[in-house]
Amino acid sequence: MKGTYRNVLGILLILAGCFTAGVVHARQDLPEVRSTLQDQKQVAVTIYNDNLALVRDLRRIALPKGESLLALREVSGGMMPETALLQASGDGKTLQVIEQSFDFDLLTPAKLLEKYVGRSVEVVRVHPQTGAESREQAEVLAANGGVVLRMGDRIETGVPGRLVFPAVPENLRDRPTLVVQLASDRAGERELELSYLTTGLSWEADYVAELNPADDRLDLYGWVTLSNQSGAEFRDARLQLVAGNVHRVAGPPVMDFEARSMMAMAEAPKMAEETLLDYHLYTLDRPTTIRQNQVKQVALLTAAGVPAAKEYVLRGGEYYYRGRHGDLGEKLHPAVYLEFNNREKSGLGVPLPKGVIRVYKQDSRGNAQFVGEDRIEHTAKNEAVRLRLGEAFDVNARRVQTDYKKLAGGEKETLIESAYRIELKNAKSEPVTVIVEEPMPGDWQIVQENLPHEKKNARTAVWKIRVPAEGEAQLTYRTRVKY
C-alpha cells in the first residue's frame, strides 16, 4: 500500500468528466464482480480533527479480462465520492477506470417499496383457518406515508398480506457500495487500492492529570478518543491522526467504551509523533479495529512528576473605575488555576493536541477524586498549559470602593480618582498567595498603594498578596483614570 495520499486536486482532474454522484448509466450487460472485506489485505485510516478521514483500502480481487463492473462493498457511508481513486498496485497502466458511482441508497423495506412504485408485486395471503396461501398480482401506486395497491379492479390501501418482490433493484444496495466500471488487459487476481476521503470519523485528545499531595507535581496521561459513525468497520487498521486545523472548502450542508484505570494508562506506550507540513502526525505502532458506532480510546502519552504550580486569582471589573459604587461584593472566591510547562526537562516536550484535561487528586484514604477540568487548544512544545479548575472554598475576599472623585469632566475627556480596599481571608491551615488582577480603562496610574503592583499589560495591574494560614491580609490602593 502506498504510504502517502495523492493530491486531492490531482484526483479531481483524473476523475473530471467521468464521475457522477449517485446512479451512473453504466453498461448493465457487463459482469459484476463483488468485493467484500474478505478481499481486504490492508486498510489504513488517517483521521483529522474536524470530522474528516482519509481511508486507503487495499484488496486482492479476481477480475475478468476486458470490461466489468466492480462493486466495492463495505466502504464508508460518509464517503466523499468525488475524492475516490482506484488504482492497481504496481501496474496501474494495465487497468483503466471508465466510470464510477457511489450507491448509498440502502436496502430497507420502505426503500424497496418505493422502488416498485409503478411496478408489479405479489400479495400472499394466508387463510386464518386452513393456513392455505393465496397469491394475487398487484401494482404499487404509491408508497409515501403508506402503501396504495391496484389489485384487479379495486384499490387497496395498506398491505392486505405479505408482499413478495421479484428482485432487488440494481441501484439498491444493502450496504454502501462504490461501483466502478473498468477495463483490465488480463484476467486474474489483482491488488487494487481504493483511496477516499470520508466524514463520520473523528478524534480528539482527552487527558487525565493526577496531582500529588503538595499540588506541585502531576502525572499526565493522554488518550485519543476515536468516534466512528461512518457506516463502515475498519479491521486491523493502520491508524494515524493529524493534529491541526486543515483548511477545507465549504460544501453542502450507543457507545462501546472501555474504562481504564490510571495504572493501565501508565503502562501504555506512546504514539509516535512527527511533523507534517504545519501539522503534527501521530502514528499508532500496532493495528487497531475501529467498529461502526463505537467510541474507542487509544493511549497517546504518559508523563510522570511534571512540575506544576497552583494559583489563586481574583479578577476585578473595568467598570469599577468609571463610577461611584461603594461595596463591590463580599465572599468573592478566587479562581483556582493549575499551570505546567510542556518542556522536555519537565517530562513532556511533545505537541499536545487540543482536548479536555481532567484533574484528580487522592483523598486521605488514597481514593482519586475529581477536582476540575478545562479545555486546552493545540499546545506546541515549550508552551505553558494553564487550567482553570474552579473556585477556592476556603479563600474569599471583600472588595470596597472607599473614595470617588471626578477631577475633571467634559465632552472629550474625563478624569476620575478612586480608592479601593480588598480584604482577603484564608481559612486553610497553610498560607496562600492570591493574585489580584485589576483591569483598568483608559490612561491609568496607581497613585497610592500599600503593596507594590506589577503592570501586566497596558490594561491590567497585578498584585501578589501573601495571606497567612487561618489569617487575613489587606490591599489598599488609589487610582487615577483618564478616558
C-alpha positions, 0 to 999 in steps of 0.5 A: 500500500502506498504510504502517502495520499495523492493530491486531492486536486490531482484526483479531481482532474483524473476523475473530471468528466467521468464521475457522477454522484449517485446512479451512473448509466453504466453498461448493465450487460457487463459482469459484476464482480463483488468485493467484500472485506474478505478481499481486504489485505490492508486498510489504513485510516488517517483521521483529522480533527474536524470530522474528516478521514482519509481511508486507503483500502487495499484488496486482492480481487479476481477480475475478468479480462476486458470490461466489468463492473466492480462493486466495492462493498463495505466502504464508508457511508460518509464517503466523499465520492468525488475524492475516490481513486482506484488504482492497481498496485504496481501496474496501474497502466494495465487497468483503466477506470471508465466510470464510477458511482457511489450507491448509498441508497440502502436496502430497507423495506420502505426503500424497496417499496418505493422502488416498485412504485409503478411496478408489479408485486405479489400479495400472499395471503394466508387463510386464518383457518386452513393456513392455505396461501393465496397469491394475487398480482398487484401494482404499487401506486404509491408508497409515501406515508403508506402503501396504495395497491391496484389489485384487479379492479379495486384499490387497496390501501395498506398491505392486505398480506405479505408482499413478495418482490421479484428482485432487488433493484440494481441501484439498491444496495444493502450496504454502501457500495462504490461501483466502478466500471473498468477495463483490465488487459488480463484476467486474474487476481489483482491488488487494487487500492481504493483511496477516499476521503470520508466524514463520520470519523473523528478524534480528539485528545482527552487527558487525565492529570493526577496531582500529588499531595503538595499540588506541585507535581502531576502525572499526565496521561493522554488518550485519543478518543476515536468516534466512528459513525461512518457506516463502515468497520475498519479491521486491523487498521493502520491508524494515524491522526493529524493534529491541526486545523486543515483548511477545507472548502465549504460544501453542502450542508450507543457507545462501546467504551472501555474504562481504564484505570490510571495504572493501565494508562501508565503502562501504555506506550506512546504514539509516535509523533512527527511533523507534517507540513504545519501539522503534527502526525501521530502514528499508532505502532500496532493495528487497531479495529475501529467498529461502526458506532463505537467510541474507542480510546487509544493511549497517546502519552504518559508523563510522570512528576511534571512540575506544576504550580497552583494559583489563586486569582481574583479578577476585578471589573473595568467598570469599577473605575468609571463610577461611584459604587461603594461595596463591590461584593463580599465572599468573592472566591478566587479562581483556582488555576493549575499551570505546567510547562510542556518542556522536555526537562519537565517530562513532556516536550511533545505537541499536545493536541487540543482536548479536555484535561481532567484533574484528580487528586487522592483523598486521605484514604488514597481514593482519586477524586475529581477536582476540575477540568478545562479545555486546552487548544493545540499546545506546541512544545515549550508552551505553558498549559494553564487550567482553570479548575474552579473556585477556592472554598476556603479563600474569599475576599471583600472588595470596597470602593472607599473614595470617588472623585471626578477631577475633571469632566467634559465632552472629550475627556474625563478624569476620575480618582478612586480608592479601593480596599480588598480584604482577603481571608484564608481559612486553610491551615497553610498560607496562600498567595492570591493574585489580584488582577485589576483591569483598568480603562483608559490612561491609568496610574496607581497613585497610592498603594500599600503593596507594590503592583506589577503592570501586566499589560497596558490594561491590567495591574497585578498584585501578589498578596501573601495571606497567612494560614487561618489569617487575613491580609489587606490591599489598599490602593488609589487610582487615577483614570483618564478616558 
